[in-house]
């Protein structure tokens, strides 16, 4: 019974540590700024 609880505790710690590691290492991509440079469409001669 003690071994089962020990294994569960080790697995839980490993999962939590892995999640924290991924969150700490993950670097979000820098926005390109394309959204701020939207140009209007050119006027059409005959729609």
N, C-alpha and C positions, 0 to 999 in steps of 0.2 A: 504494500500500500504506500509506503514512504517513497519507494522508487518511482511509482506512478506520479505522485505529486511533484517529485523532484524533476522528472522529465517534462511535465506540464509547465512548471515554473521556468525551466531552461528554454523551452520553446517560446513561451510568452515573452521572455526577456529578449530573445533573439529577434522575434517579430517586431517588437517595439523599437529595439535598437536599429534594425534595418530600416524601419519607417523614418526614424529620426535622421539616419544617415542619408537617405534619399532626399528628404526635405532640405537638409543642410547643403548637400552637394548640388542640388538642382539649381541651375542658373537660368532664369527666364530670359527669353530672347528680347533684345532691345527693339522697341518699335521703330519701324522704318520711316515713319512720318508721312507716308503716302496719303493718309486720310486727310491731312491738312492741306494737301495740294490738289484738291479736286478742281478740275476746270469745267466750265460749262460747255455743252456740246455746241459745235458750230451751227449756224442757222442753215436750214435746208431751203433750197430754191422752190421745190414743189413737193410738199408732203404727200 
